Structures are given as structure tokens and as C-alpha cells.
Amino acid sequence: MHDNQLGFEIARIRKELKMTQKQLSQGICTQPTISMIEKGEIQPGIEILLAISIKLKKSITHFINILLMSNYTYVQVLVEELEELTTNQRYDKVYAIVSEELYKKPEDYWFQTFLKWKHYGSAYYLKKATLDETLEQLILLVQSTDDLILNRDFLKDRIYNTIAFLYSTRKDYHLALFYYNKIDLNNIISEAPRLNYDIYRLRVMYNKTKTLYDMGDYEKSVEYCKTGIKKSVELENMSFIGNFHYYLGQCYEKMKMDKEQIKGCYINALFFFQLLNRELYVEIIKKEKQIYL
């Protein structure tokens, strides 16, 4: 653990935004001051820290938490690892790591809540808990945790996304949409370590698109498909753009739209899936939508 966690974090985010020290300092302080802050030679006052947080599109709470949390680096690294394992569906490893960490009874309440969220989710996927049990645990977790904790790193929204997805799995589509609609997709401030907030927002939009399609609300699903495609272009992020085009084609099929419109959707979807090496999706389109290609 390094005692200059704040300086390292400011430098990391600045570089991630492709911003120079001079650009960050403009309107705040001098470039040498930013350099000294990043090196840990000085600590910024609250007014400078607030200005830096605004320019880096981070809540000032994010940086204050770093100052207050003695094990910030350890927590950040572990959160990153658990997010990566979850993305790769390594629920066995997630469950093992989280169980060990919870046994240590961490003092940080946000970290405790994060670990419980991962524990309940991984237990479900490993069939150690039923769907109903998992939903009950996650809802209770949100209800019993203070908003000051849940609002940090938009943890509440991420738990809501899990709850909504599980309700969709159970085909309780109205409850799924109820929780999806609780998520604030207009929040532009991201605080979660290395969690790409753009991808997160697109994932939630895709989940809502699929839920609306599954419940037969094709017109609303089309609306979200088009919004998702537009947002993907604005963010210059292709993570879900193929999925949006695919479900747009699916909706158009159900709505008996013009064959050329449907064809265009699947051709676009195929293009992006091939570009991103999503072989499973490429195979599905070539096999099931051959008539439109």
C-alpha cells in the first residue's frame, strides 16, 4: 500500500481522460501544484480538491473516501478482480474470495455491502441459493443499507440492475422494469474503480430492451434499441451495438415490418458481431436469420 493514494488516483483518472497536468490545472491552480499533488508532496485544500473532482467528472466524495480509507488500494484491487471474474462468469472464484473477505468482517460498510451483493449473486449462479432467496436477500440488502453507502460508486443502481435481471429471468417483467426504471442512466459521474460506466449504462439499456421484447412490448423495445444505438455512437462504444441491432430486427419481425428493414438490422448486427469476434452471435444470425442475409 502506498501513502500517496490520492495523488496516484488523481493522476490515473487524468491520464484515463487523456488530460495533461496543465489542462487539469487551468482555472484551479498552477501546473507545478498539480504535479506536487500527484507526487504526494502536498495535500490539496478542500476548494482545490472540489475543483479537481469536477474537472475529472468525479464526486468529491470519491477522493475523500481515499483519504479516509487506509486500505483503499487493497479494496480497489479486489473490487477490480471481482468485477473481472463476474464478467467472465467465474462465480466459483467470486464466491470463494467473497466468503473469505466477509469472514474478516471488513470495517468499511461500502465494501461490506459490495461483498454481500457479490456473495448473493454468485451463490445463486452456483445453485447454493434459489432465485426467490436471492431476490429476497438483495432487496433486503438495499432496504437495510444507508443511502450514503449505496450511492457511493452507484452501488444501489448496480444492485437494482441485478434484481431487475433476476426478475426478468423469472419472467416477472413488470417487476423487472420497475427496478430498471429506478436506475439513473443520466448520471455522468462515475466513481467505481475501473468499471466502465459507459458500458454499464449500455448494459442496463440492453437489459431493458430485451425485457420489453420478452414481454411483447415491441414498440417500446424498438424505442430502446434505437436509443441504445444512438447512445453507443455518441459514446463511441461498440460493446452492445450489435445486440441493439439484433433486437431491432427481432422486433421488426414480430411487427411484420418491411423485409428490407429487417434485413438491414441483421446485416448491421452481423457486422458488429464479426468485428468484435462474438462468434456465438455470428453463428446464431447465420443459422437462424439466413433468410434475411
Disulfide bonds with the S-S distance in Angstrom:
none
